[in-house]
Amino acid sequence: MSKKEFFSAFLKNSKNTGAVAPSSKYLVKKMIEPIDFKKVKCIVEFGPGTGSITNELLNHMPKDAVLLAFEINDDFCKMLKQINDPRIKIISDTAENLETYLHENNFDKVDYIISSLPLAMIPNGVVKNILTVVKKVLSPAGAFVQYQYSLNAYKKLKNTFKKVDVNFTPINIPPAFIFVCKD
Ligand SMILES: C[S@@+](CC[C@H](N)C(=O)[O-])C[C@H]1O[C@@H](n2cnc3c(N)ncnc32)[C@H](O)[C@@H]1O
């Protein structure tokens, strides 16, 4: 999907889409940097959109690992379903329901959760539900990696996780902060 089609998704539903363009390759690199791919069995992605991060995750994941990708935009889901890779499962449902799908896929814990969700635009109650389930299912050795266009989410993340490191990339539209959260 082109930048133009991504922008048209933003015009249709700016609150859920939360961005005017797909992530730059610089942001994608910083989002996957914290992952130790050698040990990975299950990765979850929230809000894959047009798949900028998704494709890079698949490029690095071991052959026997699974990627569960939660996306609520039907147009993006249709496009993501064209990815020809048996390791990815596209889940057309909200990230809040992570635990149900995790169990359906025979996992209790997730190694890494990579999130592009527009936390600043999602209702507080939904953000709370999402962070609660993330905290519950994240492996102790893993990390929750989230990008945002401001530092607004820092307090919520710090209240949820013991350690929150903040990175930044200016080369993205708009420039982005990357939060790497661990317990
Ligand atoms: C900023 S876009 C990210 C696109 C892509 N990951 C990238 O970095 O280029 C955010 C995505 O989150 C999705 N989204 C928003 N709320 C969601 C929710 N509750 N559960 C799953 N996906 C959601 C939107 O539909 C949108 O595709």
The ligand as an SDF file (V2000), in Angstrom:
LIG
                    3D

 27 29  0  0  0  0  0  0  0  0999 V2000
    0.1050    4.7680   13.5160 C   0  0  0  0  0  0  0  0  0  0  0  0
   -0.7480    3.4250   12.7130 S   0  0  0  0  0  0  0  0  0  0  0  0
    0.6430    2.3330   12.6200 C   0  0  0  0  0  0  0  0  0  0  0  0
    0.9670    1.7880   11.3090 C   0  0  0  0  0  0  0  0  0  0  0  0
    2.2430    0.9520   11.1620 C   0  0  0  0  0  0  0  0  0  0  0  0
    2.4960    0.0710   12.2990 N   0  0  0  0  0  0  0  0  0  0  0  0
    3.4680    1.8060   10.9390 C   0  0  0  0  0  0  0  0  0  0  0  0
    4.2310    1.9600   11.8880 O   0  0  0  0  0  0  0  0  0  0  0  0
    3.6360    2.2910    9.7990 O   0  0  0  0  0  0  0  0  0  0  0  0
   -1.6870    2.7430   14.0710 C   0  0  0  0  0  0  0  0  0  0  0  0
   -2.5000    1.5080   13.7230 C   0  0  0  0  0  0  0  0  0  0  0  0
   -3.1320    1.0440   14.9340 O   0  0  0  0  0  0  0  0  0  0  0  0
   -4.4120    0.4890   14.5700 C   0  0  0  0  0  0  0  0  0  0  0  0
   -5.2430    0.4370   15.7990 N   0  0  0  0  0  0  0  0  0  0  0  0
   -5.7900    1.4810   16.4760 C   0  0  0  0  0  0  0  0  0  0  0  0
   -6.4230    1.0560   17.5800 N   0  0  0  0  0  0  0  0  0  0  0  0
   -6.2620   -0.3120   17.6200 C   0  0  0  0  0  0  0  0  0  0  0  0
   -6.6580   -1.3370   18.5290 C   0  0  0  0  0  0  0  0  0  0  0  0
   -7.3870   -1.0480   19.6380 N   0  0  0  0  0  0  0  0  0  0  0  0
   -6.2920   -2.6180   18.2780 N   0  0  0  0  0  0  0  0  0  0  0  0
   -5.5640   -2.9200   17.1670 C   0  0  0  0  0  0  0  0  0  0  0  0
   -5.1500   -1.9880   16.2590 N   0  0  0  0  0  0  0  0  0  0  0  0
   -5.5020   -0.7060   16.4800 C   0  0  0  0  0  0  0  0  0  0  0  0
   -4.9150    1.4580   13.4950 C   0  0  0  0  0  0  0  0  0  0  0  0
   -5.9280    0.9030   12.7060 O   0  0  0  0  0  0  0  0  0  0  0  0
   -3.6120    1.7540   12.7310 C   0  0  0  0  0  0  0  0  0  0  0  0
   -3.4530    0.8720   11.6510 O   0  0  0  0  0  0  0  0  0  0  0  0
  1  2  1  0
  2  3  1  0
  2 10  1  0
  3  4  1  0
  4  5  1  0
  5  6  1  0
  5  7  1  0
  7  8  2  0
  7  9  1  0
 10 11  1  0
 11 12  1  0
 11 26  1  0
 12 13  1  0
 13 14  1  0
 13 24  1  0
 14 15  1  0
 14 23  1  0
 15 16  2  0
 16 17  1  0
 17 18  1  0
 17 23  2  0
 18 19  1  0
 18 20  2  0
 20 21  1  0
 21 22  2  0
 22 23  1  0
 24 25  1  0
 24 26  1  0
 26 27  1  0
M  CHG  2   2   1   9  -1
M  END
$$$$
